[in-house]
Amino acid sequence: MTTSDRRVLIVGHPRRDDMPELVRVVLDRLAVDGMRGRLLESEAERLGLTDHAAVEIADPHAPAADCEVVCVLGGDGTLLLGADLARGSGVPLLGVNLGHVGFLAEAEREDLAATVDKIAAREFTVEERIAVEVTGLQNGQTIFSDWALNEVSIEKAARERMLELTVEIDGRPLSTWACDGVVVATPTGSTAYAFSAGGPVVWPEVEAILVVPLSAHALFSRPLVIGPESVVAIEIIPHTEGSGVMWSDGRRATDLPSGARLEVRLSPEPVRFARLSAAPFTDRLVAKFHLSVHGWRGRGRSSAQ
């Protein structure tokens, strides 16, 4: 493969004023190595970069096809957009954080040029993260299907009414809750919505599914961690006044009629991330959440150190 055949899909935050400048940095660095940066046509036009020598317009039906990396410029929300665009291609995502936490990002803004150089030099490893698939049914008939990297959340549609639902695990009923909703998350999503709802942080290499109720009025409403082969089903109790809405990664909404059933299971297709360092997840957790490690000495360190 020649360098002219090497491509990187570039996905930028849609509302940042500095995005033309940042994308141009990526394109200029790729051009040095004879590579091309692929953009959606609408993005290239919005950014005023359609005439850049290194720009290639993406096929909207398969934007990441034949790319080496999806380079995402933004926060975790933009990275979830990148994951959606890369779905089905097997191309890894590499996030450059322009937001506040940027938990999924691999680099910071000030490292942008060096990050593109590492992409060109193929100086990265690839890590796989599990995703979930969800199927919606009504009267036994499939009415929609979707997927999520972080979480599927089932929430009440109206602020003034609770959502009544029953949770089923592996074909057996677990509990009925009157609640604001329930989050079904992956380990990657354990530091997102599920974390805010009181769920545990799960290391990304753990294959598990989290079930986290939202403000449930019940004696038993603890977060659950279940195995990767388990299937979580959530049924909205029919003939109740509250209706629901399902969000996939907080990006795609689907209205849920009374009596709807949602089945969530592990997706056979993981999401791939490009990693620039072998730093453990503990270090990422400490850095992103600004955790205090004062007093830690570590194995073999004396009190005098």
C-alpha contacts under 8 A as a table, 3 or more apart, distances in Angstrom:
res1	aa1	res2	aa2	distance
1	M	5	D	6.21
1	M	6	R	7.48
2	T	5	D	5.41
2	T	6	R	7.01
3	T	6	R	5.19
3	T	33	D	6.67
3	T	34	G	5.20
3	T	35	M	5.38
4	S	7	R	7.85
4	S	34	G	5.30
4	S	35	M	5.16
4	S	36	R	6.79
5	D	35	M	6.99
5	D	36	R	7.79
6	R	35	M	5.27
6	R	36	R	6.43
6	R	67	C	6.85
6	R	68	E	6.98
7	R	35	M	5.91
7	R	36	R	4.89
7	R	37	G	5.71
7	R	38	R	6.60
7	R	66	D	7.17
7	R	67	C	4.81
7	R	68	E	6.11
7	R	69	V	7.71
8	V	35	M	7.88
8	V	36	R	6.48
8	V	37	G	4.96
8	V	38	R	5.84
8	V	64	A	7.97
8	V	67	C	5.19
8	V	68	E	5.78
8	V	69	V	5.26
8	V	70	V	5.85
8	V	71	C	6.73
9	L	37	G	5.87
9	L	38	R	4.56
9	L	39	L	6.18
9	L	58	A	8.00
9	L	63	P	7.27
9	L	64	A	5.96
9	L	67	C	6.34
9	L	69	V	6.47
9	L	70	V	4.68
9	L	71	C	6.07
10	I	23	V	7.57
10	I	37	G	6.37
10	I	38	R	5.94
10	I	39	L	5.76
10	I	70	V	5.93
10	I	71	C	4.92
10	I	72	V	6.04
10	I	73	L	7.66
11	V	39	L	7.18
11	V	70	V	7.12
11	V	71	C	6.18
11	V	72	V	4.77
11	V	73	L	6.17
11	V	78	T	7.48
11	V	81	L	7.99
11	V	82	G	6.18
12	G	19	M	6.74
12	G	23	V	7.53
12	G	72	V	5.85
12	G	73	L	4.63
12	G	74	G	6.10
12	G	78	T	6.84
13	H	16	R	6.04
13	H	19	M	7.11
13	H	73	L	6.15
13	H	74	G	5.06
13	H	75	G	7.68
13	H	78	T	5.70
16	R	19	M	5.51
17	D	20	P	7.43
18	D	21	E	5.53
18	D	22	L	6.41
19	M	22	L	5.04
19	M	23	V	5.97
19	M	47	L	7.29
20	P	23	V	5.33
20	P	24	R	6.05
20	P	47	L	5.07
20	P	48	G	7.28
20	P	49	L	7.63
21	E	24	R	5.16
21	E	25	V	6.41
22	L	25	V	5.12
22	L	26	V	6.61
23	V	26	V	5.08
23	V	27	L	6.22
24	R	27	L	4.98
24	R	28	D	5.93
24	R	49	L	7.75
25	V	28	D	5.20
25	V	29	R	6.21
25	V	112	L	7.95
25	V	113	A	6.87
26	V	29	R	5.30
26	V	30	L	6.17
26	V	37	G	7.74
26	V	112	L	7.61
26	V	113	A	6.89
26	V	116	V	6.34
27	L	30	L	5.10
27	L	31	A	6.04
27	L	36	R	7.15
27	L	37	G	5.82
27	L	52	H	7.97
27	L	54	A	5.97
27	L	55	V	7.18
28	D	31	A	5.10
28	D	32	V	6.55
28	D	54	A	7.47
29	R	32	V	5.33
29	R	33	D	7.22
29	R	113	A	6.89
29	R	116	V	6.54
29	R	117	D	6.89
30	L	33	D	5.51
30	L	34	G	6.43
30	L	35	M	4.98
30	L	36	R	6.18
30	L	37	G	6.97
30	L	54	A	7.38
30	L	116	V	7.01
30	L	117	D	7.67
30	L	120	A	6.92
31	A	34	G	4.75
31	A	35	M	5.31
31	A	36	R	6.46
31	A	53	A	7.82
31	A	54	A	5.72
32	V	35	M	7.45
33	D	120	A	6.91
35	M	54	A	6.99
35	M	120	A	7.83
36	R	54	A	4.73
36	R	55	V	5.92
36	R	56	E	6.47
37	G	54	A	5.86
37	G	55	V	5.11
37	G	56	E	5.99
38	R	55	V	5.77
38	R	56	E	4.58
38	R	57	I	5.58
38	R	58	A	5.67
38	R	63	P	7.92
39	L	43	E	6.28
39	L	44	A	5.84
39	L	55	V	6.93
39	L	56	E	6.32
39	L	57	I	5.24
39	L	58	A	5.50
40	L	43	E	5.21
40	L	44	A	6.22
40	L	57	I	5.74
40	L	58	A	5.02
40	L	59	D	7.43
40	L	60	P	6.77
40	L	63	P	7.26
41	E	44	A	5.13
41	E	45	E	6.23
41	E	50	T	7.92
41	E	57	I	5.53
41	E	58	A	6.67
42	S	45	E	5.24
42	S	46	R	6.08
43	E	46	R	4.99
43	E	47	L	5.99
44	A	47	L	5.27
44	A	48	G	6.01
44	A	49	L	5.10
44	A	50	T	5.14
44	A	57	I	7.62
45	E	48	G	5.04
45	E	49	L	6.34
45	E	50	T	5.87
46	R	49	L	7.88
48	G	51	D	7.78
49	L	52	H	5.34
49	L	55	V	7.33
50	T	55	V	6.59
51	D	55	V	7.26
52	H	55	V	5.47
58	A	62	A	7.51
58	A	63	P	4.91
58	A	64	A	7.64
59	D	62	A	5.40
59	D	63	P	4.98
60	P	63	P	5.38
62	A	65	A	5.53
62	A	85	L	7.65
62	A	86	A	7.91
62	A	89	S	7.82
63	P	85	L	6.46
63	P	86	A	7.16
64	A	67	C	5.46
64	A	70	V	7.04
64	A	85	L	6.75
64	A	86	A	5.35
64	A	89	S	6.32
64	A	91	V	6.81
65	A	86	A	7.95
65	A	89	S	5.79
65	A	91	V	7.74
66	D	89	S	7.98
67	C	70	V	7.26
67	C	91	V	6.62
68	E	91	V	6.20
68	E	92	P	7.35
69	V	91	V	5.73
69	V	92	P	5.28
69	V	93	L	5.88
69	V	94	L	6.82
69	V	119	I	7.61
69	V	274	A	7.51
70	V	82	G	6.91
70	V	86	A	7.33
70	V	91	V	6.75
70	V	92	P	6.18
70	V	93	L	4.73
70	V	94	L	6.06
71	C	93	L	6.20
71	C	94	L	5.06
71	C	95	G	6.03
71	C	96	V	7.45
72	V	78	T	6.82
72	V	79	L	5.85
72	V	82	G	6.46
72	V	93	L	7.07
72	V	94	L	6.01
72	V	95	G	4.62
72	V	96	V	5.97
73	L	78	T	7.15
73	L	79	L	7.76
73	L	95	G	6.15
73	L	96	V	5.03
73	L	97	N	6.39
73	L	98	L	6.59
74	G	77	G	7.51
74	G	78	T	5.40
74	G	79	L	7.00
74	G	95	G	7.28
74	G	96	V	6.30
74	G	97	N	5.25
74	G	98	L	4.57
74	G	99	G	6.01
74	G	102	G	7.94
75	G	78	T	5.45
75	G	79	L	6.43
75	G	95	G	7.81
75	G	96	V	7.66
75	G	97	N	5.29
75	G	98	L	5.59
75	G	99	G	4.60
75	G	100	H	7.25
75	G	101	V	7.47
75	G	102	G	4.93
75	G	105	A	7.26
76	D	79	L	4.89
76	D	80	L	6.23
76	D	97	N	7.87
76	D	99	G	7.81
76	D	102	G	5.25
76	D	103	F	6.62
76	D	104	L	5.97
76	D	105	A	7.06
77	G	80	L	5.15
77	G	81	L	6.52
78	T	81	L	4.98
78	T	82	G	6.31
79	L	82	G	4.83
79	L	83	A	6.18
79	L	93	L	7.72
79	L	95	G	6.41
79	L	104	L	7.46
79	L	105	A	7.78
80	L	83	A	4.94
80	L	84	D	6.29
80	L	149	L	7.47
80	L	249	D	7.24
81	L	84	D	5.08
81	L	85	L	6.37
82	G	85	L	5.06
82	G	86	A	6.11
82	G	93	L	7.19
83	A	86	A	5.05
83	A	87	R	5.99
83	A	93	L	7.01
83	A	149	L	7.79
83	A	271	V	7.23
84	D	87	R	5.22
86	A	89	S	5.57
86	A	90	G	7.04
86	A	91	V	6.25
86	A	92	P	7.87
86	A	93	L	7.98
87	R	90	G	7.06
87	R	271	V	7.70
88	G	269	E	7.69
90	G	271	V	7.41
90	G	272	R	6.78
91	V	272	R	6.72
92	P	126	V	6.86
92	P	271	V	7.32
92	P	272	R	4.47
92	P	273	F	4.63
92	P	274	A	5.40
93	L	272	R	6.28
93	L	273	F	4.64
93	L	274	A	5.62
94	L	105	A	6.78
94	L	106	E	6.26
94	L	273	F	6.08
94	L	274	A	5.17
94	L	275	R	7.13
95	G	104	L	6.82
95	G	105	A	4.14
95	G	106	E	5.32
95	G	107	A	6.50
96	V	105	A	5.44
96	V	106	E	6.04
96	V	107	A	4.73
96	V	108	E	5.29
96	V	109	R	6.12
96	V	112	L	6.91
97	N	100	H	7.83
97	N	101	V	7.92
97	N	102	G	5.35
97	N	105	A	5.38
97	N	106	E	7.37
97	N	107	A	6.08
97	N	108	E	4.87
97	N	109	R	6.00
98	L	102	G	7.42
98	L	108	E	6.85
98	L	109	R	5.95
99	G	102	G	5.87
101	V	288	K	5.76
101	V	289	F	7.53
102	G	105	A	5.28
102	G	288	K	7.53
103	F	191	T	7.95
103	F	284	R	7.76
103	F	288	K	6.27
105	A	108	E	7.64
106	E	274	A	7.93
106	E	275	R	6.44
106	E	276	L	6.86
107	A	111	D	6.30
107	A	112	L	7.30
107	A	115	T	7.16
108	E	111	D	5.47
108	E	112	L	6.80
109	R	112	L	5.29
110	E	113	A	7.84
111	D	114	A	5.41
111	D	115	T	5.93
112	L	115	T	5.05
112	L	116	V	6.37
113	A	116	V	5.29
113	A	117	D	6.37
114	A	117	D	5.00
114	A	118	K	6.32
115	T	118	K	5.11
115	T	119	I	6.34
116	V	119	I	4.97
116	V	120	A	6.25
117	D	120	A	5.07
117	D	121	A	6.18
118	K	121	A	4.92
118	K	122	R	5.86
118	K	123	E	4.97
118	K	124	F	7.05
118	K	276	L	7.92
119	I	122	R	4.92
119	I	123	E	6.18
119	I	124	F	7.03
120	A	123	E	7.74
123	E	276	L	6.87
124	F	274	A	5.99
124	F	275	R	5.35
124	F	276	L	4.81
124	F	277	S	7.46
125	T	274	A	5.63
125	T	275	R	5.15
125	T	276	L	6.62
125	T	277	S	7.99
126	V	272	R	6.45
126	V	273	F	5.54
126	V	274	A	4.61
126	V	275	R	5.94
127	E	272	R	5.62
127	E	273	F	5.14
127	E	274	A	6.40
127	E	275	R	6.95
128	E	270	P	6.02
128	E	271	V	5.67
128	E	272	R	4.46
128	E	273	F	6.23
129	R	188	T	7.11
129	R	204	P	6.71
129	R	205	E	7.31
129	R	270	P	5.52
129	R	271	V	5.18
129	R	272	R	6.20
129	R	273	F	7.63
130	I	149	L	7.17
130	I	186	T	6.82
130	I	187	P	7.79
130	I	188	T	7.83
130	I	207	E	7.04
130	I	266	L	7.16
130	I	267	S	7.03
130	I	269	E	7.53
130	I	270	P	4.75
130	I	271	V	6.30
131	A	147	W	7.21
131	A	148	A	5.82
131	A	149	L	4.63
131	A	150	N	7.27
131	A	186	T	6.43
131	A	266	L	6.16
131	A	267	S	5.36
131	A	269	E	7.11
131	A	270	P	5.62
131	A	271	V	6.62
132	V	147	W	5.58
132	V	148	A	5.43
132	V	149	L	6.55
132	V	151	E	7.63
132	V	185	A	7.89
132	V	186	T	7.09
132	V	264	V	6.57
132	V	265	R	5.53
132	V	266	L	4.49
132	V	267	S	4.63
133	E	145	S	7.42
133	E	146	D	5.87
133	E	147	W	4.17
133	E	148	A	6.46
133	E	264	V	5.68
133	E	265	R	5.54
133	E	266	L	6.13
133	E	267	S	5.17
134	V	145	S	5.61
134	V	146	D	5.31
134	V	147	W	5.78
134	V	152	V	7.74
134	V	262	L	6.56
134	V	263	E	5.48
134	V	264	V	4.42
134	V	265	R	6.59
135	T	142	T	6.92
135	T	143	I	7.81
135	T	144	F	6.02
135	T	145	S	4.41
135	T	146	D	6.64
135	T	262	L	5.60
135	T	263	E	5.22
135	T	264	V	6.63
136	G	142	T	5.76
136	G	143	I	5.55
136	G	144	F	5.14
136	G	145	S	6.04
136	G	260	A	6.92
136	G	261	R	5.74
136	G	262	L	4.53
136	G	263	E	6.56
137	L	140	G	5.71
137	L	141	Q	5.18
137	L	142	T	4.36
137	L	143	I	5.36
137	L	144	F	7.23
137	L	260	A	5.85
137	L	261	R	5.09
137	L	262	L	6.27
138	Q	141	Q	5.27
138	Q	142	T	6.51
138	Q	143	I	6.55
138	Q	259	G	6.78
138	Q	260	A	5.05
138	Q	261	R	6.36
139	N	259	G	7.88
139	N	260	A	7.73
142	T	145	S	7.77
146	D	248	S	7.32
147	W	152	V	7.88
147	W	248	S	6.71
147	W	267	S	7.68
148	A	151	E	5.58
148	A	152	V	6.32
148	A	248	S	5.53
148	A	249	D	5.58
149	L	186	T	6.90
149	L	188	T	7.09
149	L	189	G	7.02
149	L	249	D	6.69
149	L	271	V	7.22
150	N	185	A	5.76
150	N	186	T	5.62
150	N	187	P	7.66
150	N	188	T	5.65
150	N	189	G	3.74
150	N	190	S	7.46
150	N	192	A	7.21
150	N	249	D	5.59
151	E	183	V	6.57
151	E	184	V	5.51
151	E	185	A	4.03
151	E	186	T	6.17
151	E	189	G	5.73
151	E	193	Y	7.60
151	E	194	A	7.85
151	E	248	S	6.30
151	E	249	D	5.31
151	E	250	G	7.98
152	V	183	V	5.92
152	V	184	V	5.24
152	V	185	A	6.31
152	V	246	M	6.92
152	V	247	W	5.79
152	V	248	S	4.77
152	V	249	D	6.19
152	V	250	G	7.96
153	S	181	G	7.17
153	S	182	V	5.81
153	S	183	V	4.33
153	S	184	V	6.15
153	S	246	M	5.60
153	S	247	W	5.22
153	S	248	S	6.64
153	S	249	D	7.87
153	S	250	G	7.87
154	I	181	G	5.23
154	I	182	V	5.37
154	I	183	V	6.39
154	I	244	G	6.70
154	I	245	V	5.85
154	I	246	M	4.49
154	I	247	W	6.55
155	E	163	L	7.26
155	E	180	D	5.80
155	E	181	G	4.13
155	E	182	V	6.59
155	E	244	G	5.49
155	E	245	V	5.43
155	E	246	M	6.26
155	E	247	W	7.92
156	K	159	R	7.03
156	K	161	R	7.23
156	K	162	M	6.37
156	K	163	L	5.21
156	K	179	C	7.97
156	K	180	D	5.53
156	K	181	G	5.98
156	K	242	G	6.81
156	K	243	S	6.05
156	K	244	G	4.46
156	K	245	V	6.28
157	A	242	G	7.28
157	A	243	S	5.57
157	A	244	G	4.66
157	A	245	V	5.65
158	A	161	R	5.72
158	A	162	M	7.92
158	A	242	G	7.19
158	A	243	S	7.30
158	A	244	G	7.91
159	R	162	M	7.70
161	R	241	E	7.48
161	R	242	G	5.56
162	M	178	A	5.91
162	M	179	C	5.43
162	M	180	D	5.77
162	M	242	G	5.98
163	L	177	W	7.91
163	L	178	A	5.54
163	L	179	C	5.31
163	L	180	D	5.87
163	L	181	G	6.42
163	L	236	I	7.55
163	L	242	G	5.23
163	L	243	S	6.58
163	L	244	G	6.82
164	E	176	T	7.22
164	E	177	W	5.74
164	E	178	A	4.43
164	E	179	C	6.43
164	E	236	I	6.07
164	E	237	I	5.80
164	E	240	T	7.24
164	E	242	G	7.13
165	L	176	T	5.64
165	L	177	W	5.54
165	L	178	A	6.61
165	L	179	C	7.94
165	L	234	I	6.61
165	L	235	E	5.39
165	L	236	I	4.38
165	L	237	I	5.26
166	T	173	P	7.16
166	T	174	L	7.42
166	T	175	S	5.75
166	T	176	T	4.16
166	T	177	W	6.26
166	T	234	I	5.71
166	T	235	E	5.21
166	T	236	I	6.59
166	T	237	I	6.95
167	V	173	P	6.08
167	V	174	L	5.54
167	V	175	S	5.58
167	V	176	T	6.29
167	V	177	W	7.96
167	V	232	V	7.25
167	V	233	A	5.92
167	V	234	I	4.73
167	V	235	E	6.62
168	E	171	G	6.05
168	E	172	R	5.31
168	E	173	P	4.20
168	E	174	L	5.24
168	E	175	S	7.39
168	E	232	V	5.86
168	E	233	A	4.90
168	E	234	I	6.18
169	I	172	R	5.43
169	I	173	P	6.39
169	I	174	L	6.48
169	I	230	S	6.90
169	I	231	V	5.95
169	I	232	V	4.91
169	I	233	A	6.38
170	D	230	S	5.65
170	D	231	V	5.19
170	D	232	V	6.55
170	D	233	A	7.96
171	G	231	V	7.69
171	G	233	A	7.83
175	S	220	F	7.80
177	W	216	A	5.86
177	W	217	H	6.35
177	W	218	A	6.20
177	W	221	S	7.94
178	A	216	A	5.74
178	A	217	H	5.49
178	A	218	A	7.38
179	C	182	V	7.80
179	C	213	P	7.42
179	C	214	L	6.09
179	C	215	S	5.42
179	C	216	A	4.10
179	C	217	H	5.98
180	D	213	P	7.95
180	D	214	L	5.23
180	D	215	S	5.66
180	D	216	A	6.68
181	G	213	P	6.18
181	G	214	L	5.00
181	G	215	S	7.44
181	G	216	A	7.62
182	V	211	V	7.00
182	V	212	V	5.64
182	V	213	P	4.25
182	V	214	L	5.27
183	V	193	Y	7.60
183	V	194	A	6.30
183	V	210	L	7.71
183	V	211	V	5.77
183	V	212	V	5.02
183	V	213	P	6.23
183	V	214	L	7.32
184	V	194	A	7.86
184	V	209	I	6.91
184	V	210	L	5.46
184	V	211	V	4.64
184	V	212	V	6.42
184	V	264	V	7.68
185	A	188	T	7.76
185	A	189	G	5.37
185	A	190	S	6.38
185	A	194	A	6.66
185	A	209	I	5.88
185	A	210	L	4.94
185	A	211	V	6.54
185	A	212	V	7.95
186	T	189	G	4.99
186	T	190	S	6.27
186	T	208	A	6.67
186	T	209	I	5.24
186	T	210	L	6.18
187	P	190	S	4.92
187	P	191	T	7.77
187	P	201	V	7.31
187	P	202	V	5.03
187	P	203	W	6.24
187	P	204	P	5.20
187	P	205	E	7.90
187	P	206	V	6.89
187	P	207	E	7.36
187	P	208	A	6.71
187	P	209	I	7.02
187	P	210	L	7.45
188	T	191	T	6.66
188	T	192	A	7.87
188	T	202	V	7.64
188	T	203	W	7.83
188	T	204	P	5.74
189	G	192	A	5.02
189	G	193	Y	6.87
189	G	194	A	6.61
189	G	195	F	7.90
190	S	193	Y	7.18
190	S	194	A	5.28
190	S	195	F	5.45
190	S	199	G	6.85
190	S	200	P	6.51
190	S	201	V	5.18
190	S	202	V	5.98
190	S	210	L	7.61
191	T	194	A	6.62
191	T	195	F	4.93
191	T	196	S	7.80
191	T	201	V	6.00
191	T	202	V	7.99
192	A	195	F	5.34
192	A	196	S	6.61
193	Y	196	S	5.15
193	Y	197	A	6.33
194	A	197	A	5.03
194	A	198	G	6.47
194	A	199	G	5.15
194	A	200	P	7.71
194	A	212	V	6.29
195	F	198	G	5.26
195	F	199	G	4.86
195	F	200	P	6.40
195	F	201	V	6.80
196	S	199	G	7.24
197	A	212	V	6.98
197	A	213	P	7.57
197	A	214	L	6.36
198	G	212	V	7.56
198	G	223	P	7.58
199	G	210	L	7.84
199	G	212	V	6.00
199	G	223	P	5.67
200	P	223	P	7.63
202	V	206	V	6.89
203	W	206	V	5.70
203	W	281	F	6.99
204	P	207	E	7.62
204	P	281	F	7.81
207	E	227	G	7.07
207	E	228	P	5.61
208	A	225	V	6.46
208	A	226	I	5.68
208	A	227	G	4.92
208	A	228	P	4.76
209	I	225	V	5.79
209	I	226	I	5.33
209	I	227	G	6.33
209	I	228	P	6.19
209	I	266	L	7.78
210	L	223	P	7.13
210	L	224	L	5.61
210	L	225	V	4.66
210	L	226	I	6.38
211	V	223	P	5.68
211	V	224	L	4.99
211	V	225	V	6.51
211	V	226	I	7.93
212	V	222	R	7.08
212	V	223	P	4.48
212	V	224	L	6.43
213	P	216	A	6.00
213	P	221	S	6.32
213	P	222	R	7.18
213	P	223	P	6.59
216	A	221	S	6.22
217	H	221	S	7.83
218	A	221	S	5.94
226	I	230	S	6.71
227	G	230	S	5.48
228	P	265	R	7.75
228	P	266	L	6.19
229	E	265	R	7.44
229	E	266	L	6.98
230	S	265	R	6.75
231	V	263	E	6.68
231	V	264	V	5.82
231	V	265	R	4.95
231	V	266	L	7.87
232	V	263	E	5.70
232	V	264	V	5.13
232	V	265	R	6.54
233	A	261	R	6.78
233	A	262	L	5.40
233	A	263	E	4.34
233	A	264	V	6.24
234	I	261	R	5.67
234	I	262	L	5.18
234	I	263	E	6.59
235	E	259	G	6.50
235	E	260	A	5.85
235	E	261	R	4.36
235	E	262	L	6.41
236	I	244	G	7.87
236	I	257	P	7.97
236	I	258	S	5.91
236	I	259	G	5.02
236	I	260	A	5.52
236	I	261	R	6.48
237	I	240	T	6.37
237	I	258	S	6.55
237	I	259	G	5.37
237	I	260	A	7.89
238	P	258	S	4.86
238	P	259	G	4.16
238	P	260	A	7.84
239	H	258	S	6.55
239	H	259	G	7.52
240	T	243	S	7.82
240	T	258	S	7.11
242	G	258	S	7.89
243	S	256	L	6.60
243	S	257	P	6.26
243	S	258	S	6.09
244	G	255	D	6.27
244	G	256	L	4.96
244	G	257	P	6.84
244	G	258	S	7.81
245	V	253	A	6.60
245	V	254	T	5.60
245	V	255	D	4.43
245	V	256	L	5.11
246	M	253	A	5.55
246	M	254	T	5.10
246	M	255	D	6.33
246	M	256	L	6.73
247	W	250	G	5.17
247	W	251	R	6.54
247	W	252	R	5.46
247	W	253	A	4.56
247	W	254	T	6.53
248	S	251	R	5.86
248	S	252	R	5.18
248	S	253	A	6.61
249	D	252	R	7.03
250	G	253	A	7.56
256	L	260	A	6.13
257	P	260	A	5.59
267	S	270	P	6.79
275	R	278	A	7.39
279	A	283	D	6.53
279	A	284	R	7.50
280	P	283	D	5.60
280	P	284	R	6.90
281	F	284	R	5.04
281	F	285	L	6.16
282	T	285	L	5.07
282	T	286	V	6.24
283	D	286	V	5.15
283	D	287	A	6.09
284	R	287	A	5.14
284	R	288	K	5.91
285	L	288	K	5.42
285	L	289	F	5.95
285	L	290	H	7.92
285	L	291	L	7.66
286	V	289	F	5.55
286	V	290	H	5.45
286	V	291	L	4.78
286	V	292	S	7.49
287	A	290	H	5.11
287	A	291	L	6.88
288	K	291	L	7.99
293	V	296	W	5.81
297	R	300	G	8.00
297	R	301	R	5.61
297	R	302	S	7.44
297	R	303	S	7.63
298	G	301	R	5.79
301	R	305	Q	6.64
302	S	305	Q	5.56
